[in-house]
């Protein structure tokens, strides 16, 4: 295998496996920038994956090739609704946000598995008939070296994820909404004094995190796998949370970290194809991204400063 083939495999799969992590990590950025810790990214990805697969199985014959894209939209809507459970608990009832997020994870996994068994009489759904096909851009794919790696046999969802990171950066740092969001996450009392509705901003931020995390789960279910089981989303939400922290709560930093973790995740699948790591047992390659997540957080969490009010409920009038 030539060096070009190795690079091609690594970059192609890096983009492939990173897309769901990027979406979910960006959702975490929105939530935590408003001051609400969202451990529930895993559960929201589960909800998104479940919704996308069920929609796909139900309407593939009706919408044909549009089905995967419509499934993303439906998953995003359901993710926004599911995230309200965390928003109500964390913002309105001022519950412990970590506990609320964990409860959301448990409810999402248990609830989706229950409905899968009710609908299909088993612990997994059938294979979806319509999933995202690989695409190529006619002119760009012919560019030497770069074209074959980036513009030949790729998934549009990978490039949408990267574009989304820049869009989220623009929203958070270049708009009035983003300024309010950051103000609420850094100093909610000052924001309240300026007439910003802290609770409303936090609700919106948590719902946006639900939209993006569910989108990540839906992308994962319709590209990397094509069905839904209890293990379809197996830690990706927590890896996305780590990417957000590793990226210092910045959209582009979170994207870069998600690409890094996505490469580690892809090695578990493609490692046996690469000369450098082909002799390493695949079991070790499969656990590598999770170990990497732990080591990354252990080494960098002390150097990354979260928004000042992150995890702190806001009580109007308190000082």
N, C-alpha and C positions, 0 to 999 in steps of 0.2 A: 504494500500500500504506500503510495507516494505521500510526500508531505502535504501536497495540495488536497489530496483526498481526506487526510486526517483533519486539516483545518476546515474543510467543507463540512464534514460530519459534525465536528464540534460546534461550529457557529450555527449551522442549520438547526441542530437539536437544542442549542442554547436558547435561540429565539422561540422555538416550539414550546419548551417547558417553562420558559420565563413568563410568557404572556399571562397565565392565570395569576401568578404571583404578583406581577406588576399591578394588575387591576385591584387585587385585594389589598396590597400595600398602600395604594393611593387612597382606597377607602379608609384605611386606618389613619392616614395623614389628615384627612378631613375631620374625622372624629376627634382625634387627639389634639389637633390644632384649636378645636373649640373648647378643650378642657375635659373631654369625656374619653376615658380609657375604654377601648373596645376589644376585650379578649374574645368576643364573640365572632371574630372574623371567620374562624373555622366553621362555626355553625351556619353562618350566612352563606359561605361557599357551599356547604352541604345542601342548603335550601335551593340555591341557584342551580346546582347540578341536578338535583331531583326534579325541579320544575322544568328545566330544559329537556330532560330525557322524557318525562311524561308527556309534555307538549309535543315533542318530536314523534313519539310513538302514536299519539292520538291524531295528529293532523298532517303526517307526512304525505298521505295520499291527496290531501286537499290542497296543500301549498307547494308540494314538490321541492325544488331546489331552494326555495325561499324559507323553508321550514327552519333550518338552523338559525338563520338571522332573526326570524320572528320569535323563536324560542329564547334568544338572548333578551329581547325586549320584555317578554312575559316574565322571565326570570328576574330581570331588574326590578320590575314592578312588585313582584312577590318579595324580593329582598328588601325593598323599601318598607313594605308592610311588616315583615318579620322584625326588622330593626326597631320598629316602634316599641316592641316589648322591652328592649334594652333602654330605649330613650325614656319611656315612661318610668321605669324603675330608677334609672340613674339621675334623670333631670327632675321629674315631678315628685318622686318619692324619696329622692336623695339616698338611694340604697348604695351599698358598697359596690363600686363599679366592676371590680374584678369578679366578685361573686355573681353579679348579674350577668356578666359575659359568659362565665362558666355555665350558669343555668341555661343560657340561650344555646350554648353548644350542646348540652345534654338533651334539651328539648328538641332541637333540630334533628339530631341523629336518631333519637328514639321515635319522634313523630314521623319522619320520612320513612324509616324502616317499617313502622306499623302500616303506613298507607301502601307501601310496596307489597307487603304480604297480603293486605286486604285486596289489592287490585289484581295481583298476579299469582297469589298462592305460594309464593316462594320468597327467598331473601334477596332476590335480584330481579331486575327488569329484563325483558328481551333486548336484543341488540337493536339500537335505533337504525332505521333504514336510511335516514338522511343525516349525514354529518358533513362537516366542512371539507370540501375537496382542496387539494393543493393547487396553487395557481402559478402562473408565470407571466411576466411582462414581456411581450414580444421583442421590443428593441433593446431594453435594458439587460435582458438575460444573455445577450450576445456580447456584452462587454467582457473583455478578457479578465479572468480571475474573479473580479468583484461581481460581475453579472451572474455567474453560475452559482456563487455562494449566496447572494442576497436576493436575487430576483428570479430564480428558477426553482420550482418545486417548493414554494413557501406557503404559509397560511396567512391570509389577510389579517387574522386576529392578532398576529404577532406585531405587525406594523401599526395596527390600531392601538394596541397597548402602549407602544412607544410614543405615538402621537398623543395619546391620552395623558401621558406623564407631562408633556410640555403644555397641554391645555390646562391641566390642574395647576401647574406652576404659574401660568398666566392668571388664572382665576384667583389664586391665593395671594399673589404678590403684585398684581397689576390692576386689580379691580377694587371698587368700594366694598363689595361683599367680602372679598378676601381680607381687607383691612379690618372690617368688623369682626370677622371670624378670628383673626389673630388677636385682636384686642380682647375678645371674650375669653380666649384661652390663656392670655397672659395676665390680664388684670380685669376680671369681670366687674368689680365694683366701679372702676373708672369708666368702663364701657357703659354700665348701667347709668352712671351719672350723665353721660353724654347722650342718653336717650336710646341706646341700643337695647333691644329686648334680648337679654341673655338666654333665657329659656328657649325662645323661638330659634335663635341662632344655633343653639346646641341640638335642638330637635332636627333642624335642617341638616346639620353636619352628620349626625348619627344616621339619618335616612340616606344621605349620600354615601356613607360608608356601606350601608346595606345594599344600595344599588350597585356599587362597584365590586364589592366582595361577591355578591350573587352573580354578577357578570363574569367574574373570574371562575367561579364554580361551573357556570354554564359553558364557558369556553373549554375548561378542562374536560367536562363530560362529553363534549362534541368534537374534540380533536384528539386528545390523548387516549381517552376511552370512549366507548359508545353505548354504555349501559350505566345503570346505577345500582350499587350495593352499599352495604354499611361501610365498606373500605374504599369507596371511590375517592372521597376526600380523606386522606389519611395523614394529616399533619400539615397540609399545604397552607392552611389558614395561619397556623402558628409560625411557619416559615415566613409567610408574608408579614406577620407582625414583627418578626425579627428583622426582616429587610427594612421595614419602616424605621425601627430603632437604629439599626446599623446605618441607615441613610440619614440619621439625625432629623427625622420628622420633616424632611424636605422632599418634595415630589421627585426631583431629578436624582437626589441621593437614594431615595427608596427604589427608583427604577434601576439604578446602577447596582444596588445591592441585590435586587430581585434577579437581575441578569446573572450575577455572580452565583447566587443560590440555585438558579435555574440550570446553570452549567453543571454544578455539583449533582443536581438531581438527575440530569440527563446521563451522567456517567454511569449511574446504576443500570441504565438500559443499554447504552451503546459501548460500555467499557470493554466488553469482550471483543469489540471490533477494532479497538485501538491497540497498536503495538506496545505502547508504553505501559498500559495497565491490564492487558489481556490476561496476564497470569494471576491477577488478584482475584480471589473467589468473589462471585457476584454478590453474595450475601453482604460482604464488607462494603462493596460499592453501593448497595442499596441503603445501608445505614449511614453512609458517608455524609449526605446532606444534613441529616439530623445532628450528627456529631459536629459538623461544621457550624451549624446554627448555635449550638451550645458554646463552642469555643469563641465564635465571633462575638456573642453577647457578653461572655465572661471577660473578653479582652477589651471591648469598646463601650459597654454600657456606662461605665464610670466616666467616660470622656464625652458622652453625648448628653446635652441638657434638654430635657423635655420642656414643653410649654409650662410656665410657672404654675398655672392653675390646673394642670392635668391631674385628673383623679379627685379633684376637690369639688364637692357639691356647692352650689352658690345659694346662699340664703340672703335675700334682699334685706339690707339694713345692717348686716353683720360687718364688723371691721376686723 
